[in-house]
Amino acid sequence: MQFGKVEYPEKIDFTLPQDHEDTAKVLKMNRTENLSVYVGCAKWNRQDLKGFYPRGTKDELEYYSRQFNSIELNATFYRIFPEEQFKKWYDKTPEGFKFFPKLVQNISHLKRLNEDVQPYVDEYLACAVHLKEKLGTVFLQMHGNFGPKNFDRVIRFMEKWPKEIRLAVEFRHTDWFNDQSVADELYTLLEENNVANIITDTAGRRDLLHMRLTNDEAFIRYVGANHPTDYDRLDAWVERLKSWKDSGINHIHFFVHQNIEKESPLLSKYFIEKLNKKLEMTLNLPNHSKDDLKLF
């Protein structure tokens, strides 16, 4: 993921902001004692993740899914895959694995949630549901130039979205968060429709760290900078997620990207190891030697 890439990451203040004042209220309102945590990468493609797959690996997804418990499925952004493909992905992966697919660009970037977008939504979901219990939260990523002037489209989209399928949304236009009245209206809409407000942690767009949860799910897209600061940033996220766990979060979905993706599995392993210890969990650690655990 190149979004938010900067030339000198060492000059960025990567401190996580304090929680939005309403996040604690949302967590308290949705609190249960059942916490599920899914951590993964954005891709399983061998070309992007050089060095992750053992020599001779025949099926990359099959191997990947036995190292991690989830994948942020970005491939579905570029086209609507047929139901047969989703069935194949389902069959190749073990019990407990989940896919978190991105909605196709026809919906978000080409039609931009316009009134005639519904046939694409229906076609996409009719195929994606063949992941059955392995279908995690579907997420919508809006273009950076999609601003609050299109708020009516967002309302219509949310109201028509099938409530039995979990949805998360990533807004990138600065006015969604920097205009307080717009932000409040947006957060209310997301809460009322049980839609997760995606938090994106990337070097060049610190304004997207709104730290405002809108339901019982933390959906975090973490973009490393291929720099030593990546580890300190992950440490900070472990502490924040521990705080949210103590406050009653039910679902943590954390996906690791990098500007150069090939080392994402190593960062993910580091994060899982820290998370297991801090949150007293037993997430599987992918197969990387401890000698390779630090990249920089």
VORO-240955 format. One record per residue (C-alpha): x, z negated, y; residue in three letters. Coordinates in Angstrom, 3 decimals, decimal comma. Example, Ala and Ser with C-alpha at 12.3 -4.5 7.8 and 13.67 -1.06 7.14 Angstrom:
REM VORO-240955
       east         up      north   residu
     12,300     -7,800     -4,500      Ala
     13,670     -7,140     -1,060      Ser
//
This chain:
REM VORO-240955
       east         up      north   residu
      0,000      0,000      0,000      Met
      1,567      1,120      3,298      Gln
     -1,147     -0,466      5,452      Phe
      0,363     -2,919      7,944      Gly
      3,945     -1,957      7,123      Lys
      6,574     -2,988      9,701      Val
     10,231     -2,028     10,042      Glu
     11,540     -5,575     10,518      Tyr
      9,426     -8,062      8,528      Pro
     11,858    -10,873      9,339      Glu
     10,505    -10,800     12,900      Lys
      6,917    -11,514     11,816      Ile
      5,390    -14,974     11,916      Asp
      3,876    -15,166      8,437      Phe
      2,324    -18,599      8,895      Thr
     -1,179    -18,695      7,458      Leu
     -3,745    -19,604     10,134      Pro
     -5,941    -22,646      9,774      Gln
     -9,242    -22,107      8,002      Asp
    -12,147    -20,879     10,069      His
    -14,287    -23,893     10,928      Glu
    -17,206    -22,635      8,823      Asp
    -15,203    -22,029      5,637      Thr
    -15,452    -25,682      4,595      Ala
    -19,234    -25,561      5,058      Lys
    -19,530    -22,486      2,850      Val
    -17,395    -24,052      0,131      Leu
    -19,379    -27,270      0,201      Lys
    -22,678    -25,405      0,005      Met
    -21,570    -23,338     -3,023      Asn
    -19,525    -25,995     -4,801      Arg
    -19,458    -26,198     -8,595      Thr
    -16,886    -27,497    -11,059      Glu
    -16,285    -24,078    -12,643      Asn
    -13,249    -22,308    -11,213      Leu
    -12,251    -18,824    -12,383      Ser
     -8,966    -17,280    -11,243      Val
     -7,915    -13,648    -11,598      Tyr
     -4,508    -12,396    -10,454      Val
     -3,226     -8,865    -10,810      Gly
     -1,652     -5,774     -9,314      Cys
     -3,325     -2,773     -7,718      Ala
     -2,172     -0,180    -10,254      Lys
     -0,940      0,143    -13,802      Trp
      0,782      3,503    -13,278      Asn
      4,273      3,601    -14,788      Arg
      5,692      5,656    -11,915      Gln
      4,733      2,934     -9,428      Asp
      5,733      0,005    -11,630      Leu
      9,143      1,167    -12,818      Lys
     10,872     -1,358    -15,034      Gly
      7,675     -3,217    -15,977      Phe
      6,854     -1,315    -19,151      Tyr
      9,089     -1,595    -22,220      Pro
     10,681      1,606    -23,406      Arg
      8,315      3,444    -25,692      Gly
      5,090      2,042    -24,240      Thr
      2,401      4,551    -25,189      Lys
     -0,587      3,204    -23,296      Asp
      0,127      1,606    -19,920      Glu
     -3,298      0,055    -19,385      Leu
     -3,318     -1,459    -22,857      Glu
      0,079     -3,078    -22,197      Tyr
     -0,747     -4,128    -18,619      Tyr
     -4,010     -5,784    -19,651      Ser
     -2,170     -8,016    -22,098      Arg
      0,147     -9,233    -19,357      Gln
     -2,394     -9,819    -16,561      Phe
     -6,046    -10,830    -16,648      Asn
     -7,182     -8,327    -13,995      Ser
     -6,485     -5,172    -12,015      Ile
     -7,520     -4,138     -8,529      Glu
     -8,717     -0,682     -9,470      Leu
     -7,771      1,580     -6,565      Asn
     -8,044      4,823     -8,555      Ala
    -11,818      4,730     -8,187      Thr
    -11,435      5,221     -4,424      Phe
    -10,476      8,865     -4,858      Tyr
    -13,264     10,097     -7,125      Arg
    -16,193      8,919     -9,195      Ile
    -15,004      8,653    -12,770      Phe
    -17,517      9,521    -15,506      Pro
    -19,040      6,761    -17,597      Glu
    -16,902      7,837    -20,559      Glu
    -13,769      6,860    -18,631      Gln
    -15,104      3,401    -17,853      Phe
    -15,997      2,977    -21,524      Lys
    -12,421      3,913    -22,502      Lys
    -11,007      1,379    -20,043      Trp
    -13,330     -1,228    -21,482      Tyr
    -12,254     -0,510    -25,063      Asp
     -8,527     -0,579    -24,256      Lys
     -8,539     -4,035    -22,661      Thr
     -8,837     -7,471    -24,272      Pro
    -11,638     -9,984    -23,993      Glu
    -11,534    -11,820    -20,666      Gly
     -9,905     -8,990    -18,725      Phe
    -11,638     -7,846    -15,532      Lys
    -11,549     -4,756    -13,327      Phe
    -12,107     -5,036     -9,559      Phe
    -12,831     -1,422     -8,565      Pro
    -12,779      0,001     -5,063      Lys
    -15,816      1,997     -4,001      Leu
    -15,253      5,738     -3,730      Val
    -14,164      7,153     -0,364      Gln
    -17,313      9,310     -0,144      Asn
    -19,150      6,074      0,626      Ile
    -16,696      4,381      2,974      Ser
    -14,606      7,061      4,673      His
    -16,530     10,340      4,449      Leu
    -20,171      9,265      4,740      Lys
    -19,150      6,017      6,504      Arg
    -22,196      4,134      5,166      Leu
    -24,560      6,668      6,711      Asn
    -28,172      6,915      5,558      Glu
    -27,414      9,607      2,981      Asp
    -24,782      7,494      1,190      Val
    -27,126      5,994     -1,437      Gln
    -26,823      8,790     -4,052      Pro
    -23,053      8,181     -4,176      Tyr
    -23,586      4,444     -4,557      Val
    -26,074      4,978     -7,366      Asp
    -23,838      7,455     -9,199      Glu
    -20,767      5,243     -8,849      Tyr
    -22,495      2,103    -10,106      Leu
    -24,258      3,933    -12,949      Ala
    -20,779      4,707    -14,301      Cys
    -18,993      1,472    -13,383      Ala
    -21,532     -0,755    -15,141      Val
    -20,144      0,527    -18,438      His
    -17,328     -1,969    -17,905      Leu
    -20,039     -4,519    -18,792      Lys
    -18,760     -8,106    -18,592      Glu
    -15,315     -6,804    -17,591      Lys
    -16,673     -5,567    -14,251      Leu
    -15,430     -7,961    -11,588      Gly
    -16,286     -7,814     -7,907      Thr
    -16,652     -4,275     -6,569      Val
    -15,036     -3,905     -3,171      Phe
    -15,656     -1,722     -0,165      Leu
    -12,768     -0,902      2,185      Gln
    -13,823      0,515      5,537      Met
    -11,636      2,795      7,658      His
     -9,760      1,184     10,534      Gly
    -11,794      3,173     13,060      Asn
    -15,133      1,998     11,652      Phe
    -16,159     -0,497     14,321      Gly
    -19,116     -2,734     15,225      Pro
    -20,983      0,143     16,874      Lys
    -21,923      1,001     13,280      Asn
    -23,300     -2,458     12,523      Phe
    -26,734     -1,055     11,625      Asp
    -25,124      0,916      8,788      Arg
    -23,511     -2,224      7,416      Val
    -26,842     -4,073      7,484      Ile
    -28,623     -1,258      5,672      Arg
    -25,854     -0,996      3,057      Phe
    -25,841     -4,745      2,357      Met
    -29,596     -4,941      2,047      Glu
    -29,709     -2,091     -0,485      Lys
    -26,772     -3,289     -2,584      Trp
    -27,941     -4,529     -6,035      Pro
    -27,645     -8,312     -5,984      Lys
    -26,642     -8,554     -9,654      Glu
    -23,300     -6,861     -8,877      Ile
    -20,821     -8,865     -6,836      Arg
    -19,525     -7,137     -3,684      Leu
    -16,618     -7,783     -1,324      Ala
    -15,860     -5,915      1,905      Val
    -12,642     -5,312      3,841      Glu
    -13,154     -4,511      7,532      Phe
    -10,102     -3,262      9,423      Arg
    -11,291     -2,527     12,959      His
    -10,057     -5,389     15,165      Thr
    -13,374     -5,899     16,945      Asp
    -15,053     -7,181     13,778      Trp
    -12,982    -10,337     14,138      Phe
    -11,740    -10,475     17,740      Asn
    -15,204    -10,276     19,311      Asp
    -16,688    -13,688     18,565      Gln
    -20,335    -12,678     18,826      Ser
    -19,789     -9,694     16,518      Val
    -17,822    -11,812     14,053      Ala
    -20,518    -14,481     13,908      Asp
    -23,203    -11,886     13,275      Glu
    -21,102    -10,254     10,574      Leu
    -20,337    -13,542      8,819      Tyr
    -24,016    -14,451      8,811      Thr
    -24,906    -11,091      7,273      Leu
    -22,277    -11,506      4,553      Leu
    -23,437    -15,042      3,773      Glu
    -27,091    -14,053      3,576      Glu
    -26,267    -11,269      1,116      Asn
    -23,694    -13,244     -0,922      Asn
    -20,919    -10,760     -0,063      Val
    -17,265    -11,848     -0,033      Ala
    -15,277    -11,332      3,164      Asn
    -11,934     -9,893      2,020      Ile
     -8,798    -11,459      3,468      Ile
     -5,879     -9,039      3,815      Thr
     -2,396    -10,484      4,279      Asp
     -0,079     -7,747      5,560      Thr
      2,830     -7,878      7,992      Ala
      1,540     -5,615     10,740      Gly
     -2,085     -6,799     10,881      Arg
     -2,079    -10,580     11,098      Arg
     -5,508    -10,416     12,746      Asp
     -7,045     -9,708      9,332      Leu
     -6,173    -13,244      8,240      Leu
     -9,523    -14,490      9,501      His
     -9,613    -17,209      6,791      Met
    -13,394    -17,066      6,863      Arg
    -15,024    -17,298      3,446      Leu
    -18,643    -16,207      3,270      Thr
    -19,535    -17,194     -0,291      Asn
    -17,947    -18,936     -3,276      Asp
    -15,259    -16,252     -3,666      Glu
    -11,811    -15,834     -2,144      Ala
    -10,882    -12,139     -2,478      Phe
     -7,318    -11,760     -1,204      Ile
     -5,303     -8,559     -0,895      Arg
     -1,677     -9,620     -0,448      Tyr
      0,805     -6,978      0,746      Val
      4,433     -7,895      0,272      Gly
      7,067     -6,417      2,556      Ala
      9,814     -5,995     -0,078      Asn
     11,622     -8,784      1,724      His
     12,706    -12,374      0,869      Pro
      9,830    -13,714      2,983      Thr
      7,423    -12,454      0,293      Asp
      8,108    -15,582     -1,770      Tyr
      7,545    -18,061      1,038      Asp
      4,291    -16,303      1,855      Arg
      3,136    -16,655     -1,751      Leu
      4,072    -20,331     -1,709      Asp
      1,850    -20,796      1,340      Ala
     -1,039    -19,099     -0,457      Trp
     -0,665    -21,427     -3,433      Val
     -1,053    -24,402     -1,089      Glu
     -4,089    -22,880      0,610      Arg
     -5,779    -22,061     -2,684      Leu
     -5,169    -25,605     -3,861      Lys
     -6,973    -26,796     -0,747      Ser
     -9,869    -24,435     -1,418      Trp
    -10,017    -25,552     -5,031      Lys
    -10,293    -29,166     -3,869      Asp
    -13,079    -28,073     -1,510      Ser
    -15,088    -26,393     -4,260      Gly
    -14,128    -22,715     -4,465      Ile
    -15,579    -21,054     -7,577      Asn
    -13,752    -17,708     -7,724      His
    -10,193    -16,814     -6,725      Ile
     -9,295    -13,124     -6,903      His
     -5,746    -12,417     -5,741      Phe
     -4,127     -8,989     -5,894      Phe
     -0,477     -8,289     -5,129      Val
      0,577     -5,081     -3,404      His
      3,921     -4,049     -1,956      Gln
      4,970     -1,307      0,430      Asn
      7,051     -0,136     -2,537      Ile
      4,876     -1,068     -5,502      Glu
      7,425     -1,074     -8,311      Lys
      8,195     -4,808     -8,102      Glu
      4,629     -6,085     -7,751      Ser
      4,601     -7,476    -11,322      Pro
      7,581     -9,724    -10,514      Leu
      5,913    -11,115     -7,408      Leu
      2,733    -11,601     -9,394      Ser
      4,578    -13,510    -12,102      Lys
      6,172    -15,765     -9,501      Tyr
      2,764    -16,410     -7,951      Phe
      1,054    -17,115    -11,296      Ile
      3,766    -19,558    -12,310      Glu
      3,388    -21,486     -9,039      Lys
     -0,401    -21,326     -9,210      Leu
     -0,508    -22,626    -12,773      Asn
      1,520    -25,643    -11,797      Lys
     -0,307    -26,443     -8,558      Lys
     -3,854    -25,808     -9,781      Leu
     -3,187    -27,080    -13,315      Glu
     -4,110    -23,758    -14,900      Met
     -2,815    -21,765    -17,865      Thr
     -2,925    -18,156    -16,695      Leu
     -0,790    -15,889    -18,849      Asn
      2,669    -15,072    -17,506      Leu
      3,640    -11,397    -17,782      Pro
      6,721    -10,515    -19,780      Asn
      9,629    -10,597    -17,394      His
     12,823    -12,531    -18,002      Ser
     13,525    -15,501    -15,735      Lys
     16,730    -13,768    -14,664      Asp
     14,592    -11,089    -13,023      Asp
     12,135    -13,450    -11,374      Leu
     13,588    -13,163     -7,863      Lys
     13,968     -9,719     -6,400      Leu
     15,945    -10,339     -3,236      Phe
//
